[in-house]
Amino acid sequence: MMSATKKMLFGKYEIGKLLGCGAFAKVYHGRDVSNGKSVAIKCFNKNKIQDSNLTSNIKTEISIMRRLRHQNIVRLFEVLASRNKIYFVIEFVKGGELFTRIEKTGRVTENVARGYFRQLISAVGYCHSRGVFHRDLKPENVLIDDKGDLKITDFGLSAVKGQVRKDGMFHTWCGTPAYVAPEILRKRGYDGAMVDIWSCGIILFVIIAGYLPFNDSNLIGMYKKICNGTYRCPKWASPELKHLISRLLDTNTDTRISIDEILNDPWFVKDLGKEELEKLSRFHSRVEKMEKKVEIDVSEEMNAFDIIALSTGFSLSGLFEPDPTQERFICSGQADSVLQQLEDEWMKERSMDVERRQRDGVWTGLNIRGRTGKLSSTVVVYRLNREMVVVEVVFYDDESKARGRPALSNLRC
């Protein structure tokens, strides 16, 4: 039974204790009231985001997380927004940060480290196969669940392959000082995959040693160590592990180890059965069916993230700034029947010209024009599932809004 003292979010989630706090977001424990399951609720202040020019980062994080489905990546369930806040409802990982666990327990055995590292590489390789690069991997962004499994989180600094410049490289400075790759410091452009692999090397080192490979009280001194690759492996590390770390923390990106090479490294595959290795490396196969980006079969159900990604009319701007000319709502029924109702209502206004339009079965819609032929309103109906649709209406002026509202109010949902 829900506690009366608990704060509710949109009547869907009960907000509990504060789990963590950063410069731009707070994370709370939450409970989905529909099923009683725990979630984490990441709350952003819109004003702080806009003042710090981080709007594009939040949009990118939403876009990226909606396309990632992997057992070692924290899942984003839903994005909600109020007048002043944006909320990410994400998977709750009970065990907390890997960083905290290392602080409490110190270094771990090589067998334990190997298990963590395999899961890390599985998740990172999966991201790379989908053109996603995290760019801020560190123990604080790696969580451990109550089963001891690793999960990557915080894709706020992530990028996708399409964001590279003409030279095929990224140029944005990002990352955390102790984990930043030398090629980022050199400011000549960098490969997102190689940057993530470097960070994986830092994480593996921290797991096995209990301390950072590159550390200095002076930031410039630390950067010099990173660029020169100056570190010392702990005495207790096996020769095979030391060799792998040297390949991961190779300052030369041309010779730094790749994901494919990691999957064949002797230390990595030790005591790993053939079936387990095939399962682990399956994500990296180029014949794997990739997520559809543009076309969705009409028989497939769509979730809110798919609609946002597919629609030219649907944008995330409504999360960040009000849009008084646009209305969206969910309606029960089939797309064609809902659209026919709207068309009939608009046709009652004899001065309006209504034109049907459709796109490959993904959506169906209307263009409404006034006497001069100028577009006054558009209607798009998306199939959400077998029983429901999402209706999006855009009014281009106050007059079209006044004329179109009756059609919406008469819609039988």
Contacts in CASP RR format, 6 or more apart in sequence:
PFRMAT RR
TARGET T0000
AUTHOR 0000-0000-0000
METHOD contacts of the structure
MODEL  1
MMSATKKMLFGKYEIGKLLGCGAFAKVYHGRDVSNGKSVAIKCFNKNKIQ
DSNLTSNIKTEISIMRRLRHQNIVRLFEVLASRNKIYFVIEFVKGGELFT
RIEKTGRVTENVARGYFRQLISAVGYCHSRGVFHRDLKPENVLIDDKGDL
KITDFGLSAVKGQVRKDGMFHTWCGTPAYVAPEILRKRGYDGAMVDIWSC
GIILFVIIAGYLPFNDSNLIGMYKKICNGTYRCPKWASPELKHLISRLLD
TNTDTRISIDEILNDPWFVKDLGKEELEKLSRFHSRVEKMEKKVEIDVSE
EMNAFDIIALSTGFSLSGLFEPDPTQERFICSGQADSVLQQLEDEWMKER
SMDVERRQRDGVWTGLNIRGRTGKLSSTVVVYRLNREMVVVEVVFYDDES
KARGRPALSNLRC
2 8 0 8 1.000
2 14 0 8 1.000
2 33 0 8 1.000
3 14 0 8 1.000
6 14 0 8 1.000
6 15 0 8 1.000
6 16 0 8 1.000
7 14 0 8 1.000
7 15 0 8 1.000
7 16 0 8 1.000
8 14 0 8 1.000
8 15 0 8 1.000
8 33 0 8 1.000
9 15 0 8 1.000
9 41 0 8 1.000
9 80 0 8 1.000
9 87 0 8 1.000
10 80 0 8 1.000
11 33 0 8 1.000
12 32 0 8 1.000
12 33 0 8 1.000
12 34 0 8 1.000
12 80 0 8 1.000
13 30 0 8 1.000
13 31 0 8 1.000
13 32 0 8 1.000
13 33 0 8 1.000
13 39 0 8 1.000
13 41 0 8 1.000
13 89 0 8 1.000
14 30 0 8 1.000
14 31 0 8 1.000
14 33 0 8 1.000
15 28 0 8 1.000
15 29 0 8 1.000
15 30 0 8 1.000
15 41 0 8 1.000
16 28 0 8 1.000
16 29 0 8 1.000
16 30 0 8 1.000
16 31 0 8 1.000
17 28 0 8 1.000
17 29 0 8 1.000
18 26 0 8 1.000
18 27 0 8 1.000
18 28 0 8 1.000
19 27 0 8 1.000
19 28 0 8 1.000
19 29 0 8 1.000
19 40 0 8 1.000
20 26 0 8 1.000
20 27 0 8 1.000
21 27 0 8 1.000
23 48 0 8 1.000
24 44 0 8 1.000
24 45 0 8 1.000
24 48 0 8 1.000
24 49 0 8 1.000
24 52 0 8 1.000
24 54 0 8 1.000
25 42 0 8 1.000
25 43 0 8 1.000
25 44 0 8 1.000
25 45 0 8 1.000
26 42 0 8 1.000
26 43 0 8 1.000
27 40 0 8 1.000
27 41 0 8 1.000
27 42 0 8 1.000
27 43 0 8 1.000
28 40 0 8 1.000
28 41 0 8 1.000
28 43 0 8 1.000
29 38 0 8 1.000
29 40 0 8 1.000
29 41 0 8 1.000
29 92 0 8 1.000
30 38 0 8 1.000
30 39 0 8 1.000
30 40 0 8 1.000
30 41 0 8 1.000
30 92 0 8 1.000
31 37 0 8 1.000
31 38 0 8 1.000
31 39 0 8 1.000
32 38 0 8 1.000
32 39 0 8 1.000
37 92 0 8 1.000
38 92 0 8 1.000
38 94 0 8 1.000
39 77 0 8 1.000
39 89 0 8 1.000
39 90 0 8 1.000
39 91 0 8 1.000
39 92 0 8 1.000
40 89 0 8 1.000
40 90 0 8 1.000
40 91 0 8 1.000
40 92 0 8 1.000
40 93 0 8 1.000
41 87 0 8 1.000
41 88 0 8 1.000
41 89 0 8 1.000
41 90 0 8 1.000
42 87 0 8 1.000
42 88 0 8 1.000
42 90 0 8 1.000
43 85 0 8 1.000
43 86 0 8 1.000
43 87 0 8 1.000
44 58 0 8 1.000
44 85 0 8 1.000
44 86 0 8 1.000
44 87 0 8 1.000
44 88 0 8 1.000
45 84 0 8 1.000
45 85 0 8 1.000
46 84 0 8 1.000
46 85 0 8 1.000
46 86 0 8 1.000
46 320 0 8 1.000
47 84 0 8 1.000
48 54 0 8 1.000
49 55 0 8 1.000
49 58 0 8 1.000
49 86 0 8 1.000
49 320 0 8 1.000
50 320 0 8 1.000
55 320 0 8 1.000
57 156 0 8 1.000
57 157 0 8 1.000
58 86 0 8 1.000
58 156 0 8 1.000
58 319 0 8 1.000
58 320 0 8 1.000
59 316 0 8 1.000
59 320 0 8 1.000
60 155 0 8 1.000
60 156 0 8 1.000
60 158 0 8 1.000
60 159 0 8 1.000
60 160 0 8 1.000
61 88 0 8 1.000
61 155 0 8 1.000
61 156 0 8 1.000
61 158 0 8 1.000
62 76 0 8 1.000
62 79 0 8 1.000
62 88 0 8 1.000
62 305 0 8 1.000
62 308 0 8 1.000
62 316 0 8 1.000
63 160 0 8 1.000
63 308 0 8 1.000
63 309 0 8 1.000
63 316 0 8 1.000
64 132 0 8 1.000
64 155 0 8 1.000
64 158 0 8 1.000
64 160 0 8 1.000
65 75 0 8 1.000
65 76 0 8 1.000
65 88 0 8 1.000
65 90 0 8 1.000
65 155 0 8 1.000
66 76 0 8 1.000
66 305 0 8 1.000
66 306 0 8 1.000
66 308 0 8 1.000
66 309 0 8 1.000
67 130 0 8 1.000
67 132 0 8 1.000
67 291 0 8 1.000
67 305 0 8 1.000
67 309 0 8 1.000
68 75 0 8 1.000
68 126 0 8 1.000
68 127 0 8 1.000
68 130 0 8 1.000
68 132 0 8 1.000
68 155 0 8 1.000
69 75 0 8 1.000
70 122 0 8 1.000
70 123 0 8 1.000
70 126 0 8 1.000
70 127 0 8 1.000
70 283 0 8 1.000
71 149 0 8 1.000
72 119 0 8 1.000
72 120 0 8 1.000
72 122 0 8 1.000
72 123 0 8 1.000
72 126 0 8 1.000
72 149 0 8 1.000
72 150 0 8 1.000
72 151 0 8 1.000
72 152 0 8 1.000
73 123 0 8 1.000
73 126 0 8 1.000
73 127 0 8 1.000
73 151 0 8 1.000
73 152 0 8 1.000
73 153 0 8 1.000
74 90 0 8 1.000
74 91 0 8 1.000
74 93 0 8 1.000
74 143 0 8 1.000
74 151 0 8 1.000
74 152 0 8 1.000
74 153 0 8 1.000
75 90 0 8 1.000
75 91 0 8 1.000
76 88 0 8 1.000
76 89 0 8 1.000
76 90 0 8 1.000
76 91 0 8 1.000
77 89 0 8 1.000
77 90 0 8 1.000
77 91 0 8 1.000
78 88 0 8 1.000
78 89 0 8 1.000
78 304 0 8 1.000
79 86 0 8 1.000
79 87 0 8 1.000
79 88 0 8 1.000
79 89 0 8 1.000
79 304 0 8 1.000
79 319 0 8 1.000
80 86 0 8 1.000
80 87 0 8 1.000
80 89 0 8 1.000
81 87 0 8 1.000
81 318 0 8 1.000
81 319 0 8 1.000
86 319 0 8 1.000
86 320 0 8 1.000
90 153 0 8 1.000
91 151 0 8 1.000
93 143 0 8 1.000
93 144 0 8 1.000
93 145 0 8 1.000
93 151 0 8 1.000
93 153 0 8 1.000
94 145 0 8 1.000
94 146 0 8 1.000
95 101 0 8 1.000
95 143 0 8 1.000
95 144 0 8 1.000
95 145 0 8 1.000
95 146 0 8 1.000
95 148 0 8 1.000
96 143 0 8 1.000
96 144 0 8 1.000
97 139 0 8 1.000
97 140 0 8 1.000
97 142 0 8 1.000
97 143 0 8 1.000
97 144 0 8 1.000
98 116 0 8 1.000
98 139 0 8 1.000
98 140 0 8 1.000
98 142 0 8 1.000
98 143 0 8 1.000
98 144 0 8 1.000
98 150 0 8 1.000
98 203 0 8 1.000
98 207 0 8 1.000
99 138 0 8 1.000
99 139 0 8 1.000
99 140 0 8 1.000
99 142 0 8 1.000
101 144 0 8 1.000
102 108 0 8 1.000
102 139 0 8 1.000
102 206 0 8 1.000
102 207 0 8 1.000
102 210 0 8 1.000
106 210 0 8 1.000
107 207 0 8 1.000
107 208 0 8 1.000
107 209 0 8 1.000
107 210 0 8 1.000
107 234 0 8 1.000
107 236 0 8 1.000
108 116 0 8 1.000
108 207 0 8 1.000
108 208 0 8 1.000
110 208 0 8 1.000
110 237 0 8 1.000
110 238 0 8 1.000
110 241 0 8 1.000
110 267 0 8 1.000
112 207 0 8 1.000
113 204 0 8 1.000
113 207 0 8 1.000
113 208 0 8 1.000
113 241 0 8 1.000
114 267 0 8 1.000
114 268 0 8 1.000
114 270 0 8 1.000
116 150 0 8 1.000
116 207 0 8 1.000
117 200 0 8 1.000
117 203 0 8 1.000
117 204 0 8 1.000
117 207 0 8 1.000
117 268 0 8 1.000
118 268 0 8 1.000
118 272 0 8 1.000
118 280 0 8 1.000
119 149 0 8 1.000
119 150 0 8 1.000
120 137 0 8 1.000
120 142 0 8 1.000
120 150 0 8 1.000
120 152 0 8 1.000
120 200 0 8 1.000
120 203 0 8 1.000
120 204 0 8 1.000
121 200 0 8 1.000
121 259 0 8 1.000
121 262 0 8 1.000
121 263 0 8 1.000
121 268 0 8 1.000
121 280 0 8 1.000
122 280 0 8 1.000
122 283 0 8 1.000
123 150 0 8 1.000
123 151 0 8 1.000
123 152 0 8 1.000
124 134 0 8 1.000
124 137 0 8 1.000
124 152 0 8 1.000
124 196 0 8 1.000
124 197 0 8 1.000
124 200 0 8 1.000
124 259 0 8 1.000
125 259 0 8 1.000
125 283 0 8 1.000
125 284 0 8 1.000
126 283 0 8 1.000
127 133 0 8 1.000
127 134 0 8 1.000
127 152 0 8 1.000
127 196 0 8 1.000
128 193 0 8 1.000
128 196 0 8 1.000
128 259 0 8 1.000
129 283 0 8 1.000
129 284 0 8 1.000
129 288 0 8 1.000
129 290 0 8 1.000
130 290 0 8 1.000
130 291 0 8 1.000
131 160 0 8 1.000
131 161 0 8 1.000
132 155 0 8 1.000
132 158 0 8 1.000
132 159 0 8 1.000
132 160 0 8 1.000
132 161 0 8 1.000
133 158 0 8 1.000
133 159 0 8 1.000
133 160 0 8 1.000
133 161 0 8 1.000
133 170 0 8 1.000
133 192 0 8 1.000
133 193 0 8 1.000
133 195 0 8 1.000
133 196 0 8 1.000
134 141 0 8 1.000
134 152 0 8 1.000
134 155 0 8 1.000
134 157 0 8 1.000
134 158 0 8 1.000
134 196 0 8 1.000
134 199 0 8 1.000
135 157 0 8 1.000
135 158 0 8 1.000
135 159 0 8 1.000
135 170 0 8 1.000
135 174 0 8 1.000
135 175 0 8 1.000
135 192 0 8 1.000
135 195 0 8 1.000
135 196 0 8 1.000
136 154 0 8 1.000
136 156 0 8 1.000
136 157 0 8 1.000
136 158 0 8 1.000
136 174 0 8 1.000
136 175 0 8 1.000
136 176 0 8 1.000
136 179 0 8 1.000
136 199 0 8 1.000
137 152 0 8 1.000
137 179 0 8 1.000
137 196 0 8 1.000
137 199 0 8 1.000
137 200 0 8 1.000
137 202 0 8 1.000
137 203 0 8 1.000
138 176 0 8 1.000
138 178 0 8 1.000
138 179 0 8 1.000
138 199 0 8 1.000
138 202 0 8 1.000
138 203 0 8 1.000
139 203 0 8 1.000
139 206 0 8 1.000
139 207 0 8 1.000
141 152 0 8 1.000
141 153 0 8 1.000
141 154 0 8 1.000
142 150 0 8 1.000
142 151 0 8 1.000
142 152 0 8 1.000
142 153 0 8 1.000
142 203 0 8 1.000
143 150 0 8 1.000
143 151 0 8 1.000
143 152 0 8 1.000
143 153 0 8 1.000
144 150 0 8 1.000
144 151 0 8 1.000
145 151 0 8 1.000
157 174 0 8 1.000
157 175 0 8 1.000
159 170 0 8 1.000
159 172 0 8 1.000
159 192 0 8 1.000
163 170 0 8 1.000
164 170 0 8 1.000
165 171 0 8 1.000
167 189 0 8 1.000
169 189 0 8 1.000
169 190 0 8 1.000
169 191 0 8 1.000
170 189 0 8 1.000
170 190 0 8 1.000
170 191 0 8 1.000
170 192 0 8 1.000
170 195 0 8 1.000
171 187 0 8 1.000
171 189 0 8 1.000
171 190 0 8 1.000
173 184 0 8 1.000
173 187 0 8 1.000
174 184 0 8 1.000
175 184 0 8 1.000
177 219 0 8 1.000
177 222 0 8 1.000
177 223 0 8 1.000
178 202 0 8 1.000
178 212 0 8 1.000
178 214 0 8 1.000
178 215 0 8 1.000
178 222 0 8 1.000
179 198 0 8 1.000
179 199 0 8 1.000
179 202 0 8 1.000
179 203 0 8 1.000
180 223 0 8 1.000
180 226 0 8 1.000
181 190 0 8 1.000
181 194 0 8 1.000
181 195 0 8 1.000
181 198 0 8 1.000
181 199 0 8 1.000
181 226 0 8 1.000
182 198 0 8 1.000
182 226 0 8 1.000
182 227 0 8 1.000
182 229 0 8 1.000
182 251 0 8 1.000
183 189 0 8 1.000
183 190 0 8 1.000
183 191 0 8 1.000
183 194 0 8 1.000
183 195 0 8 1.000
183 253 0 8 1.000
184 190 0 8 1.000
184 195 0 8 1.000
185 223 0 8 1.000
185 226 0 8 1.000
185 227 0 8 1.000
186 227 0 8 1.000
190 253 0 8 1.000
191 253 0 8 1.000
193 258 0 8 1.000
193 259 0 8 1.000
194 253 0 8 1.000
194 256 0 8 1.000
197 248 0 8 1.000
197 256 0 8 1.000
197 257 0 8 1.000
197 258 0 8 1.000
197 259 0 8 1.000
197 262 0 8 1.000
198 248 0 8 1.000
198 249 0 8 1.000
198 256 0 8 1.000
200 248 0 8 1.000
201 245 0 8 1.000
201 248 0 8 1.000
201 249 0 8 1.000
202 212 0 8 1.000
202 213 0 8 1.000
202 214 0 8 1.000
202 249 0 8 1.000
204 244 0 8 1.000
204 245 0 8 1.000
204 248 0 8 1.000
205 212 0 8 1.000
205 213 0 8 1.000
205 231 0 8 1.000
205 233 0 8 1.000
205 245 0 8 1.000
205 249 0 8 1.000
206 212 0 8 1.000
206 213 0 8 1.000
208 234 0 8 1.000
208 237 0 8 1.000
208 241 0 8 1.000
209 233 0 8 1.000
209 234 0 8 1.000
209 237 0 8 1.000
213 231 0 8 1.000
213 232 0 8 1.000
213 245 0 8 1.000
213 249 0 8 1.000
214 222 0 8 1.000
214 225 0 8 1.000
214 226 0 8 1.000
214 229 0 8 1.000
214 230 0 8 1.000
214 231 0 8 1.000
215 222 0 8 1.000
215 225 0 8 1.000
216 222 0 8 1.000
216 225 0 8 1.000
224 230 0 8 1.000
225 231 0 8 1.000
226 251 0 8 1.000
227 251 0 8 1.000
228 251 0 8 1.000
229 249 0 8 1.000
229 251 0 8 1.000
231 249 0 8 1.000
233 241 0 8 1.000
233 242 0 8 1.000
233 245 0 8 1.000
237 245 0 8 1.000
238 267 0 8 1.000
240 266 0 8 1.000
240 267 0 8 1.000
240 270 0 8 1.000
241 267 0 8 1.000
243 267 0 8 1.000
244 257 0 8 1.000
244 262 0 8 1.000
244 265 0 8 1.000
244 267 0 8 1.000
244 268 0 8 1.000
247 256 0 8 1.000
247 257 0 8 1.000
247 261 0 8 1.000
247 265 0 8 1.000
248 256 0 8 1.000
248 257 0 8 1.000
248 262 0 8 1.000
250 256 0 8 1.000
250 257 0 8 1.000
257 265 0 8 1.000
259 284 0 8 1.000
260 284 0 8 1.000
262 268 0 8 1.000
263 269 0 8 1.000
263 277 0 8 1.000
263 280 0 8 1.000
263 281 0 8 1.000
263 284 0 8 1.000
269 277 0 8 1.000
272 280 0 8 1.000
282 288 0 8 1.000
293 309 0 8 1.000
294 310 0 8 1.000
295 360 0 8 1.000
295 362 0 8 1.000
296 302 0 8 1.000
296 306 0 8 1.000
296 310 0 8 1.000
296 362 0 8 1.000
298 361 0 8 1.000
298 362 0 8 1.000
298 383 0 8 1.000
301 383 0 8 1.000
301 384 0 8 1.000
301 385 0 8 1.000
301 386 0 8 1.000
302 310 0 8 1.000
302 382 0 8 1.000
302 383 0 8 1.000
302 384 0 8 1.000
302 385 0 8 1.000
303 384 0 8 1.000
304 390 0 8 1.000
307 314 0 8 1.000
307 382 0 8 1.000
307 384 0 8 1.000
307 390 0 8 1.000
308 314 0 8 1.000
308 315 0 8 1.000
308 316 0 8 1.000
310 362 0 8 1.000
310 363 0 8 1.000
310 382 0 8 1.000
311 363 0 8 1.000
311 380 0 8 1.000
311 382 0 8 1.000
311 392 0 8 1.000
313 380 0 8 1.000
313 392 0 8 1.000
313 394 0 8 1.000
314 328 0 8 1.000
314 392 0 8 1.000
317 323 0 8 1.000
318 326 0 8 1.000
325 394 0 8 1.000
325 395 0 8 1.000
325 396 0 8 1.000
325 401 0 8 1.000
326 392 0 8 1.000
326 393 0 8 1.000
326 394 0 8 1.000
326 395 0 8 1.000
327 392 0 8 1.000
327 393 0 8 1.000
327 395 0 8 1.000
327 408 0 8 1.000
328 390 0 8 1.000
328 391 0 8 1.000
328 392 0 8 1.000
328 393 0 8 1.000
329 390 0 8 1.000
329 391 0 8 1.000
329 413 0 8 1.000
330 384 0 8 1.000
330 388 0 8 1.000
330 389 0 8 1.000
330 390 0 8 1.000
330 391 0 8 1.000
330 413 0 8 1.000
331 338 0 8 1.000
331 388 0 8 1.000
331 389 0 8 1.000
331 390 0 8 1.000
331 391 0 8 1.000
331 411 0 8 1.000
331 413 0 8 1.000
332 387 0 8 1.000
332 388 0 8 1.000
332 389 0 8 1.000
332 413 0 8 1.000
333 387 0 8 1.000
333 388 0 8 1.000
333 389 0 8 1.000
333 413 0 8 1.000
334 389 0 8 1.000
335 363 0 8 1.000
335 364 0 8 1.000
335 381 0 8 1.000
335 382 0 8 1.000
335 383 0 8 1.000
335 389 0 8 1.000
336 364 0 8 1.000
338 381 0 8 1.000
338 389 0 8 1.000
338 391 0 8 1.000
338 411 0 8 1.000
338 413 0 8 1.000
339 356 0 8 1.000
339 364 0 8 1.000
339 365 0 8 1.000
339 366 0 8 1.000
339 379 0 8 1.000
339 381 0 8 1.000
341 410 0 8 1.000
341 411 0 8 1.000
341 412 0 8 1.000
342 366 0 8 1.000
342 379 0 8 1.000
342 381 0 8 1.000
342 391 0 8 1.000
342 407 0 8 1.000
342 408 0 8 1.000
342 411 0 8 1.000
343 354 0 8 1.000
343 356 0 8 1.000
343 366 0 8 1.000
345 406 0 8 1.000
345 407 0 8 1.000
345 410 0 8 1.000
345 411 0 8 1.000
346 352 0 8 1.000
346 354 0 8 1.000
346 366 0 8 1.000
346 368 0 8 1.000
346 377 0 8 1.000
346 404 0 8 1.000
346 407 0 8 1.000
347 354 0 8 1.000
348 407 0 8 1.000
349 403 0 8 1.000
349 404 0 8 1.000
351 370 0 8 1.000
351 371 0 8 1.000
352 368 0 8 1.000
352 369 0 8 1.000
352 370 0 8 1.000
352 376 0 8 1.000
352 403 0 8 1.000
353 368 0 8 1.000
353 369 0 8 1.000
353 370 0 8 1.000
353 373 0 8 1.000
354 366 0 8 1.000
354 367 0 8 1.000
354 368 0 8 1.000
355 366 0 8 1.000
355 367 0 8 1.000
355 368 0 8 1.000
355 369 0 8 1.000
356 364 0 8 1.000
356 365 0 8 1.000
356 366 0 8 1.000
357 364 0 8 1.000
357 365 0 8 1.000
357 366 0 8 1.000
357 367 0 8 1.000
358 364 0 8 1.000
358 365 0 8 1.000
362 382 0 8 1.000
362 383 0 8 1.000
363 380 0 8 1.000
363 381 0 8 1.000
363 382 0 8 1.000
363 383 0 8 1.000
364 380 0 8 1.000
364 381 0 8 1.000
365 378 0 8 1.000
365 379 0 8 1.000
365 380 0 8 1.000
365 381 0 8 1.000
366 377 0 8 1.000
366 378 0 8 1.000
366 379 0 8 1.000
367 375 0 8 1.000
367 378 0 8 1.000
368 375 0 8 1.000
368 376 0 8 1.000
368 377 0 8 1.000
368 378 0 8 1.000
368 379 0 8 1.000
368 400 0 8 1.000
369 375 0 8 1.000
369 376 0 8 1.000
370 376 0 8 1.000
375 396 0 8 1.000
376 395 0 8 1.000
376 396 0 8 1.000
376 397 0 8 1.000
376 399 0 8 1.000
376 400 0 8 1.000
376 403 0 8 1.000
377 393 0 8 1.000
377 394 0 8 1.000
377 395 0 8 1.000
377 396 0 8 1.000
377 400 0 8 1.000
377 401 0 8 1.000
377 403 0 8 1.000
377 404 0 8 1.000
378 393 0 8 1.000
378 394 0 8 1.000
379 391 0 8 1.000
379 392 0 8 1.000
379 393 0 8 1.000
380 391 0 8 1.000
380 392 0 8 1.000
381 389 0 8 1.000
381 390 0 8 1.000
381 391 0 8 1.000
381 392 0 8 1.000
382 389 0 8 1.000
382 390 0 8 1.000
382 391 0 8 1.000
382 392 0 8 1.000
383 389 0 8 1.000
384 390 0 8 1.000
391 411 0 8 1.000
393 404 0 8 1.000
393 408 0 8 1.000
395 401 0 8 1.000
395 404 0 8 1.000
END
